[in-house]
Amino acid sequence: MNTYEAVKNRILSLCTEKHFTIHKLATESGIAPSTIKNILYGKSQNPGIVTLKMICDGLGITLIDFFETEIFRELEQEIK
């Protein structure tokens, strides 16, 4: 799994956990639904930290809560 897939899966998991649709997440986050769809469907594979913070705010969690999961602990360091 790469970083993009981990972010996408985490957003989807949190939406399921909190019973959020894409539109509800967009409304709560103050982000356009198209932005969230672009992240989830692969058009935007590198969402910025500000966008992720807004998503976290909409979900009522911190960035630490977002990244403090096994999905991100298991990611290999990408060396370029």
Secondary structure, 3 states (H helix, E strand, C coil): CCHHHHHHHHHHHHHHHCCCCHHHHHHHHCCCHHHHHHHHCCCCCCCCHHHHHHHHHHHCCCHHHHHCCHHHHCCCCCCC
